[in-house]
Amino acid sequence: MERADILVLGASGKVGRLMRAHWGAPGLATRWQGRRMGDAPGWVAWAPGQPLPPARVVLVLAGVTSGPPEALAENPRLGRAIARAAAAADGVGTILLASTMALYGRTPPGDATEDTAPDRPNPYGRSKLEMEQAMAAELSGPGPQLCALRIGNVAGADLLGDRVAQGLPIALDRFADGAGPVRSYAGPGLLARVVQALARRALAGERLPAVLNVAGQHPLAMADLMQAAGLGFAWTTAGAAAVPRIAMNCARLAALVPPVPQAETAAGVAAEWRAAAGAGTGAGTDAGAKAAP
């Protein structure tokens, strides 16, 4: 099999389907792996314990996003298996791990940088942090480098997208100041652009950061995103556990991948979500939306 420039593991999952709708990467030989595509053109088979298909960069979208602790414990186990397979493979130089903003838990007033310590992350966030740590430990010597992409809410693949795809009503928390939840968002087009740009840098021999926050440069109000997408919602009084703002500082990303400001507005993110709507649906990364009463 000819060596791919980038191999995407878990490409048939929610984020993978949305991202593929925006992929368009001329000159970047891409292979996709997932549970449901089988022998379709451009797709390859792989399972933990098997040698990786030949590739120079590996993007890891595979993983468990919800469930009991024993299910989430699969994330570090899968990470170790992928790291070992990449280290044993001939030619893999870089692994891009799709990690999550959820591992920060409650982000500080100035927003989380890549050096911010986790603050009470939810079980999913903890499992992805453990996945990062497991892979970093496996890759601590010579061989492939690891770049953990701590991705914000992917529009269409968060709790809002999940409920919209199911035709369920949406209610947003309203806090004492009258505002709703604010989150760092990444449109699926932004995610595709970032992955492609980082892969090209890695292919050119550049060493990437060990950790990279990935989202728009300015967090978005969920209400603004819903309105931009033309979707209705109701308000509900925020409970004591609700968090008004979970956001990341993405200056490090901007230095590597120039932002596209118009695409990072509520309207731009909603447009990317709509464009990819037929390609994927989502599961939540954090709270802020819930069933309408």
VEXDREN-2710 file (C-alpha; in Angstrom, 1 decimal):
% VEXDREN-2710
k/r/px/py/pz
1/MET/0.0/0.0/0.0
2/GLU/1.3/3.5/-0.9
3/ARG/2.2/5.6/2.1
4/ALA/-0.3/8.3/2.9
5/ASP/0.7/11.8/4.0
6/ILE/-2.0/11.6/6.7
7/LEU/-4.0/8.7/8.1
8/VAL/-7.1/9.6/10.1
9/LEU/-8.1/7.0/12.7
10/GLY/-11.8/7.1/13.8
11/ALA/-12.9/9.0/10.7
12/SER/-16.4/7.5/10.6
13/GLY/-17.3/9.0/14.1
14/LYS/-19.2/12.2/14.7
15/VAL/-16.3/14.7/14.4
16/GLY/-14.8/12.7/11.6
17/ARG/-17.9/12.8/9.4
18/LEU/-18.3/16.6/10.0
19/MET/-14.6/17.3/9.3
20/ARG/-14.6/15.2/6.1
21/ALA/-17.3/17.3/4.6
22/HIS/-14.8/20.2/4.7
23/TRP/-11.7/18.3/3.9
24/GLY/-10.6/19.3/0.4
25/ALA/-6.8/18.9/0.8
26/PRO/-5.1/19.0/-2.6
27/GLY/-1.7/17.4/-2.7
28/LEU/-2.2/15.8/0.8
29/ALA/-2.6/12.0/0.3
30/THR/-5.2/11.0/2.9
31/ARG/-6.4/7.6/4.1
32/TRP/-9.4/7.2/6.4
33/GLN/-10.1/4.5/8.9
34/GLY/-13.3/3.8/10.7
35/ARG/-15.7/1.1/11.8
36/ARG/-18.3/1.6/9.1
37/MET/-16.6/2.3/5.8
38/GLY/-14.9/-1.1/5.2
39/ASP/-13.4/-1.3/1.7
40/ALA/-14.7/2.0/0.4
41/PRO/-12.2/3.9/-1.8
42/GLY/-9.6/5.8/0.3
43/TRP/-10.4/3.8/3.4
44/VAL/-8.2/1.3/5.2
45/ALA/-8.8/-1.3/7.9
46/TRP/-7.0/-1.2/11.2
47/ALA/-7.6/-2.4/14.8
48/PRO/-5.5/-2.1/17.9
49/GLY/-2.8/-4.7/17.9
50/GLN/-2.3/-4.6/14.2
51/PRO/0.4/-2.7/12.3
52/LEU/-0.6/0.7/11.2
53/PRO/-1.3/1.3/7.5
54/PRO/1.7/3.3/6.1
55/ALA/1.5/7.0/6.8
56/ARG/3.7/9.9/7.8
57/VAL/1.2/11.7/10.0
58/VAL/-1.6/10.1/12.0
59/LEU/-4.6/11.9/13.2
60/VAL/-6.4/10.2/16.1
61/LEU/-10.1/10.9/16.3
62/ALA/-10.9/7.5/17.7
63/GLY/-12.0/7.2/21.3
64/VAL/-14.9/7.0/23.7
65/THR/-16.9/10.2/24.4
66/SER/-19.4/9.1/27.0
67/GLY/-20.4/6.2/29.3
68/PRO/-19.5/4.7/32.6
69/PRO/-15.9/4.8/34.0
70/GLU/-15.1/1.4/32.6
71/ALA/-16.0/2.6/29.1
72/LEU/-14.1/5.8/29.3
73/ALA/-11.0/3.8/30.6
74/GLU/-10.7/2.6/27.0
75/ASN/-9.3/6.0/26.0
76/PRO/-5.9/5.7/27.6
77/ARG/-5.7/2.0/26.6
78/LEU/-6.5/2.9/23.0
79/GLY/-3.9/5.7/23.2
80/ARG/-1.2/3.4/24.3
81/ALA/-2.0/0.9/21.5
82/ILE/-1.9/3.6/18.8
83/ALA/1.4/5.0/20.2
84/ARG/3.0/1.6/20.2
85/ALA/1.8/0.9/16.7
86/ALA/3.1/4.3/15.5
87/ALA/6.4/3.8/17.1
88/ALA/6.8/0.4/15.5
89/ALA/5.7/1.6/12.1
90/ASP/8.2/2.8/9.4
91/GLY/7.8/6.5/8.6
92/VAL/5.3/7.9/11.1
93/GLY/6.8/11.2/12.2
94/THR/3.9/12.9/14.0
95/ILE/0.7/11.9/15.8
96/LEU/-2.1/14.5/16.1
97/LEU/-4.3/13.4/19.0
98/ALA/-7.8/14.9/19.0
99/SER/-8.1/15.7/22.7
100/THR/-10.6/18.0/24.3
101/MET/-11.2/21.3/26.1
102/ALA/-13.2/19.3/28.6
103/LEU/-10.0/18.2/30.3
104/TYR/-9.5/21.8/31.7
105/GLY/-12.8/21.6/33.6
106/ARG/-13.6/25.1/34.8
107/THR/-11.4/27.5/32.9
108/PRO/-9.9/30.6/34.6
109/PRO/-11.1/34.2/34.0
110/GLY/-8.4/34.8/31.5
111/ASP/-9.3/31.5/29.7
112/ALA/-7.2/28.3/29.6
113/THR/-3.8/28.3/28.0
114/GLU/-2.0/25.1/27.2
115/ASP/-0.3/25.4/30.6
116/THR/-3.5/25.8/32.6
117/ALA/-3.9/23.0/35.2
118/PRO/-7.2/21.0/35.0
119/ASP/-9.8/22.1/37.5
120/ARG/-12.4/19.5/38.3
121/PRO/-12.8/18.1/34.7
122/ASN/-15.7/15.7/34.1
123/PRO/-15.1/12.0/33.6
124/TYR/-14.7/12.3/29.8
125/GLY/-12.2/15.2/30.3
126/ARG/-10.2/13.1/32.8
127/SER/-10.1/10.1/30.4
128/LYS/-8.8/12.2/27.6
129/LEU/-6.1/13.8/29.9
130/GLU/-5.1/10.2/30.8
131/MET/-5.0/9.4/27.1
132/GLU/-2.6/12.3/26.4
133/GLN/-0.4/11.2/29.3
134/ALA/-0.4/7.5/28.3
135/MET/0.6/8.4/24.7
136/ALA/3.3/10.9/25.8
137/ALA/4.8/8.2/28.1
138/GLU/4.9/5.7/25.2
139/LEU/6.5/8.3/22.9
140/SER/9.0/9.8/25.3
141/GLY/12.0/8.4/23.4
142/PRO/13.1/8.8/19.7
143/GLY/10.4/8.2/17.2
144/PRO/7.0/9.9/16.4
145/GLN/6.2/13.2/18.2
146/LEU/2.9/13.7/19.8
147/CYS/0.8/16.9/19.4
148/ALA/-2.3/16.9/21.6
149/LEU/-5.1/19.0/20.1
150/ARG/-7.3/20.3/22.9
151/ILE/-10.4/21.0/20.7
152/GLY/-13.3/23.2/21.8
153/ASN/-16.9/22.4/21.1
154/VAL/-17.1/21.2/17.5
155/ALA/-20.3/22.8/16.0
156/GLY/-22.6/20.0/15.1
157/ALA/-20.7/17.5/17.3
158/ASP/-21.6/19.0/20.7
159/LEU/-24.7/18.6/22.8
160/LEU/-26.5/21.2/20.7
161/GLY/-25.7/19.4/17.5
162/ASP/-26.8/16.1/19.0
163/ARG/-30.2/17.4/20.1
164/VAL/-30.7/19.3/16.8
165/ALA/-29.9/16.2/14.8
166/GLN/-32.5/14.2/16.8
167/GLY/-35.1/16.9/16.4
168/LEU/-35.3/17.5/20.2
169/PRO/-36.0/20.8/21.8
170/ILE/-33.2/22.9/23.2
171/ALA/-33.1/24.9/26.4
172/LEU/-30.1/27.1/27.3
173/ASP/-29.1/28.0/30.9
174/ARG/-29.7/31.6/31.7
175/PHE/-27.5/33.1/34.5
176/ALA/-28.2/35.8/37.0
177/ASP/-26.8/38.5/34.6
178/GLY/-29.3/37.4/31.9
179/ALA/-26.7/35.9/29.6
180/GLY/-26.4/32.3/28.6
181/PRO/-23.4/29.9/28.3
182/VAL/-20.3/30.9/26.4
183/ARG/-17.9/28.3/25.0
184/SER/-14.9/28.1/22.7
185/TYR/-16.1/26.7/19.4
186/ALA/-14.4/25.1/16.4
187/GLY/-16.4/24.8/13.2
188/PRO/-15.8/21.6/11.3
189/GLY/-14.2/23.7/8.6
190/LEU/-11.8/25.3/11.0
191/LEU/-10.9/21.9/12.3
192/ALA/-10.1/20.6/8.8
193/ARG/-8.0/23.7/8.0
194/VAL/-6.0/23.3/11.3
195/VAL/-5.4/19.6/10.8
196/GLN/-4.2/20.1/7.2
197/ALA/-2.0/23.0/8.1
198/LEU/-0.4/21.2/11.0
199/ALA/0.1/18.1/8.9
200/ARG/1.8/20.1/6.2
201/ARG/4.1/21.7/8.8
202/ALA/5.0/18.2/10.2
203/LEU/5.6/16.9/6.7
204/ALA/8.0/19.7/6.1
205/GLY/10.0/18.6/9.1
206/GLU/8.7/21.1/11.7
207/ARG/8.3/20.0/15.3
208/LEU/4.9/20.9/16.6
209/PRO/3.9/21.9/20.1
210/ALA/3.2/19.0/22.5
211/VAL/-0.2/20.6/23.3
212/LEU/-2.3/23.0/21.2
213/ASN/-5.7/24.6/22.0
214/VAL/-7.9/24.4/18.9
215/ALA/-10.9/26.7/18.6
216/GLY/-11.9/30.1/17.3
217/GLN/-9.9/33.0/18.7
218/HIS/-13.1/34.4/20.4
219/PRO/-15.5/32.2/22.4
220/LEU/-19.2/32.2/21.2
221/ALA/-22.4/32.5/23.1
222/MET/-24.5/29.4/22.5
223/ALA/-27.6/31.6/22.0
224/ASP/-25.8/33.5/19.2
225/LEU/-24.8/30.2/17.5
226/MET/-28.4/28.9/17.7
227/GLN/-29.8/32.1/16.3
228/ALA/-27.2/32.2/13.5
229/ALA/-28.2/28.6/12.6
230/GLY/-31.9/29.6/12.5
231/LEU/-32.7/27.3/15.4
232/GLY/-35.2/27.9/18.2
233/PHE/-34.5/27.4/21.8
234/ALA/-35.9/28.1/25.3
235/TRP/-34.3/29.6/28.3
236/THR/-34.1/27.9/31.7
237/THR/-32.8/29.2/35.0
238/ALA/-29.2/28.0/35.4
239/GLY/-28.6/25.6/38.3
240/ALA/-25.9/25.9/40.9
241/ALA/-23.6/23.5/38.9
242/ALA/-24.0/25.4/35.6
243/VAL/-20.8/27.1/34.3
244/PRO/-21.3/30.4/32.4
245/ARG/-18.0/30.4/30.4
246/ILE/-15.6/27.6/29.4
247/ALA/-13.0/29.0/27.0
248/MET/-9.5/28.7/25.8
249/ASN/-6.8/31.1/24.7
250/CYS/-5.8/30.0/21.2
251/ALA/-2.9/32.4/20.6
252/ARG/-0.5/29.5/20.1
253/LEU/-2.7/28.2/17.3
254/ALA/-3.0/31.6/15.6
255/ALA/0.8/31.7/15.4
256/LEU/0.8/28.4/13.5
257/VAL/-2.4/28.6/11.5
258/PRO/-3.7/32.1/10.5
259/PRO/-7.3/32.6/11.7
260/VAL/-10.1/33.2/9.3
261/PRO/-12.0/35.7/11.3
262/GLN/-15.3/35.6/9.3
263/ALA/-15.4/31.8/9.7
264/GLU/-15.0/32.1/13.5
265/THR/-18.1/34.3/14.1
266/ALA/-21.4/32.7/15.1
267/ALA/-22.6/33.1/11.5
268/GLY/-19.5/31.5/10.1
269/VAL/-19.5/28.6/12.5
270/ALA/-23.2/28.0/11.9
271/ALA/-22.5/28.0/8.1
272/GLU/-19.9/25.3/8.5
273/TRP/-22.2/23.3/10.7
274/ARG/-25.0/23.6/8.1
275/ALA/-22.7/22.7/5.2
276/ALA/-21.6/19.5/7.0
277/ALA/-25.0/18.6/8.5
278/GLY/-25.5/15.7/6.2
279/ALA/-22.1/14.3/7.1
280/GLY/-22.3/13.9/10.9
281/THR/-24.1/14.4/14.1
282/GLY/-22.7/15.0/17.6
283/ALA/-22.2/14.1/21.2
284/GLY/-21.7/16.6/23.9
285/THR/-18.4/17.8/25.3
286/ASP/-19.8/19.9/28.1
287/ALA/-23.0/21.2/29.7
288/GLY/-24.8/24.3/28.9
289/ALA/-27.7/23.0/26.8
290/LYS/-30.4/20.6/28.0
291/ALA/-33.8/19.3/27.1
292/ALA/-36.4/22.0/27.0
293/PRO/-39.1/21.7/29.7
END
